[in-house]
């Protein structure tokens, strides 16, 4: 049975900040209620969730007001809450999936027979039909999220707290994870609070929507009440929340997304070609994808799609000349090959490669190497041998387009998620590479960042560069007019075909 | 269910276990004890006989460990090489007794110094192989079960170390990604100065990332009631007949090794007395 959650004037302030991270808020959530928590980034949604789960480190800040889960203050040691976070990689605890599911139950002090009996049941309920000895290292992101949920399912908590549980996984897996969450909730009648950008995923299944603003709660009601209020909807849109009916092109309201008419006519000559290509991670003995024949043309967008584990990221890294081909060859052609000693980008020196083929990694943090936003943007053009004046002009231009001018001197690692994503893309396009390869650029981004990214990529394409995007986000691929290249079992039949 | 072929290895394992033999199923504490007993047998004296018996037994028993022997050969190549280097040094530097075998310029080897060298070589391997092999055959989770249940080590500490060690494997992958990212940004290669600066930039990112991951992991663990008093352990760490047999065998081999050296007169204790 679920527990009620009540807050009265609750607030939290990080130890090193002057302003409140959350609140002050008043909450009154009934036992078994399903709540979707929305708000712009920086409103303190995660902090509030962590407060409910009782995992806010006491030394990291100060709380004010009153907060009750059931009859007592939140404390993870009571064992009444189960928490699932956003990053699939950081919440795997043990190296075998059976042990990982058992972790929470063991902490609760359940007898060994009960624990053993529930492991398989919970794995099956979350759609993970794998042996208990399966290594967690071999799971995909979506599977890892379902593993974390299986651990919560097995604990049968009274309060389920989910912090963007589907942000880092593909839409198909996301629906499976959502269904898994609802199964857990139904079987335990637990109170459930979920934070998510993609409202449409949850709006049909929750009882209540709470919108958190920077100064407390903005709206509180049923999904119909909240999303049926035009004034409120405008506010939500302006803060980048994905609304249920509008789908992705909330974008069009704030960003003019030019239609890509006549894209076919502008198609240039091939710049990057993969022939009978098999790709594998370094030191892997089995290829992740085999027998790929693909051609990237100047000014075109190519979307690499396929299920989790189909080898999409590995293909992207191979095309980017960052890992060697397993077999077959990737070669630069036409203008991209100009000045190169060899056609294979993998053989190019880093300094030669970077201004020609840009690669945006899935996690933006990985590619920040400078100590300020402006330096990060200047790095590429400078390496490409631009003059100081040209570099400065380019940096200024990008800072303004991206809305990062105010934080030009900030450290890249300290930015918000959306800012980091925009910066990581901008830093790669700064030297105007002829090919831009991106890996899941829209994962976990709010609608505003999403629209900003679309505009950025369209600009790149208009300058005659090619974009290769690994993405599960089909709306995004459509928005940039990408032709789809499917990896996986269907690759042989769908290879290179245009999907309109 | 069909046999699961896992193409992604557990990054925590030096040598993968491919078969579950009786020895693999032994308690991790037994494995550690066996390794220690065999090591003591080889450690006490520097001579070919005692070390040779331990090494011979270890090699003969290798198939029982269920390890992927091919992987063992390719990943442990440094052991014989290291032992050989130690032996080379000994052959040149040890006391020159007996007949001269090699005398080329500054290099002088006699039967006496070669004997010491052989003993050092065999002993180094006899010390290293049981430890490395048995350590590879220990599942970290089994070990933590045993440490908490038999040695009564504090469970929160043991589990935290176990979970953190998994993050270490993740750091290796992260470093690979970071190296690729540096190349993509144009900062790999070039002058030593540039390499060094880009290396430090990479290390900084790794540090930031690992602190973030560590914090998240701690939160995720707490979020599943970690730290609550009265934790249970679903697997009982037990000792069976196999454990006793293996232990006795290890003691017998160690005793035979020492006794043979004494009987054959090669006994050369490290602590004279």
Interface residues (C-beta under 8 A of the other chain):
Chain A: X50 X53 X54 X55 X76 X77 X78 X79 X81 X82 X83 X84 X85 X87 X89 X90 X91 X92 X93 X94 X95 X96 X99 X102 X103 X104 X105 X106 X107 X108 X109 X110 X111 X112 X115 X116 X130 X131 X133 X134 X135 X136 X137 X138 X148 X151 X152 X155 X161 X282 X284 X285 X286 X317 X320 X322 X323 X349 X350 X351 X353 X354 X355 X357 X358 X359 X361 X363 X365 X366 X367 X368 X369 X370 X379 X380 X383 X413 X427 X428
Chain B: X1 X4 X6 X7 X8 X9 X10 X11 X12 X140 X141 X162 X163 X166 X169 X170 X174 X176 X177 X178 X180 X181 X182 X183 X184 X185 X186 X187 X188 X189 X190 X198 X201 X202 X205 X208 X209 X212 X213 X216 X217 X219 X220 X221 X222 X223 X224 X225 X226 X227 X228 X229 X230 X231 X232 X233 X234 X235 X236
